[in-house]
């Protein structure tokens, strides 16, 4: 029976690869999530990560575990120039959580430019929930390939702008 630890220690390339691989496992960049709840007054959401984390146990077996609920994720609405596009946020909505490379606590509380409150990096507690990415079962149908639309999921109610700058409003009839 071979000694795996000795193999790692005797092979610098393998040891460095394993060290880098271990570091990457704790580095969070982005992941899909599902909105659990939304606080419109704070513009934050609780998000359930939609993928599981792979954890290697001491016996080198791998298990999949749920990533903890992400709390107080600032919700991102498209905005600029003094205008913001807002829409209802509901439990079950898909989102993409993007993790800041540095602690966002000071910026979140005070705005402006300042020192990070902690030295953490790419941490699960520093995620922003961007609404819109959807899984295939929830994808929209009938998306216009030529016009800008603000629409409901069914496409029956919409405000549309065409490339020749004409506006149209459509509403479902009952």
N, C-alpha and C positions, 0 to 999 in steps of 0.2 A: 504494500500500500504506500502510495507516495505522500509526502508531507507537503501539502499545498502552501503552507506558510513559508517553508524553506524555499519552495519554487519561486514565490514572490520576492523574497529577500535576495535570492541569488540572481535574479534577472531584473536589472535596473529598468529596462524598457517596460516590462510588465508592471513593475511596482509603480512607476510614474503614471502609466495608463490607468491603473486601478485608483490611484490617488486623485487624478483629475476626474475620473468617472464618479467617484464618491462625492467630490466637491460639486459637480454638476447636478447631482441628485438633490442637493439642498438649495439650488439656485432656481428661483421662480421668475418666469418672464411673463407668460400669459396662459390662460386656460379657459375652456368654455365653462359656463356656469348656468344655473337656473335660479331665477329670483325667488326667494322664499317670502320676503316681505319688503315693503318700500315705505319710507318715511318722507312724505312730500315736504314737510317743514324743514327737515335737515338735508333733503335731497341725497339721502343715503339708502342703501339696500343691504339686506342680508342675503348672501348668495351661497347656494350649495354648489360646490365644485362638481362638474359633470364627468369627471374622470377620477379614477382611483390612483393612489400612489403605490408604487412598488417598493416594498421594504424587504431587505435581505436579513434574515434571522441569523443568529450566531452559528447555526448548523449549516449555513449557506443556502437554505431553502428560501424561496421568494414567496411572499404573500401580498395580496392586494388589500389595501385598507382605504376607508373613506377619509378624504381630506376634511379637516374640521370646517364647520360653517364659517364663512367669511363675513364679519360684521362691520358695520359702518363703512361700507364701500361707497365713496362718492359716485353718484350716477352722472354719466356724461351725456349731456344733450348738445347737439350741434349749435354753436353760437358764434357770433362775431359782429362787430360794427354796431353794437347796441341792440342786437336782435337775437332771440333764442327760439329754436324750434322745440316745443315741448309736446309731450303726449302722455297718456296714462301709462303707468307701469303697474303690472299685475303679477301676482304670484304665478309661477309657471312660465313666465317669459324667459326666453333664452337670452344670454348675454355673453360677452367676452370680458374676462377680468384681466386687466393689464397691471402688472406689478411695477411700481416705481423702483428705480435702481437705488434710491436712498429713502430714508425715513421721511414721511410726508406730514407728521404730526404738527410741527411748528407752522408750516405753510397752511395746513388745513385750518388751524385755529386762528391764525393772524393774517394770512395772505402775505403778499410782498416777498422780498428776498431775505433769507435768514439762514442761520446755522441749523442743521438737522438736530432734533431733540435727542436722537440716539444714533449710534454708529451702524445700526442694522442696514443690510443691503438685500434687495430682491426678496423681501419678506412677505409672507402671506398676509400680514396686517397692513400692507401698503398697496392695496389693490383698488383700481378704478373699474367700475362696471359700465361697459359700453354696450348699450342696447342695440340690437339689430341682428348680429350673427345668429342664424337659426340652423337647427338640425334639418336634415332632409324631410322627416315627417311633418315639420312645421313650415316648410318653404312656401313662399308666395307663388301663386299661379297668375298668369296673365300680366306679368310685369311689362310695362311699355319699354320698347327698345329705342324709342324716338322722343318721348315727351317726359317732362318732369312731372311727378305726381305726388301729392299727399293724399293717401287713400286708406280705406279700411282693408283688413286682410282679404276679404272676399273680392275687393276691387269694384264693389257696387256703389260706393260713395267715394267721391274724389274731387280734388281740385287739380287741374292739369294745365301746364303751360307748354305750348308747342314751340318748335324751333323758329317759327315765323312770328313768335311773340303773341300768340292768341291764347286767351285763357278760357277754360271750360270748367264747368261745375257739373258733376253728375251725382244723382242721388237715387237710392233704391226707391222704387214705388211699392206701395203696400196696398 
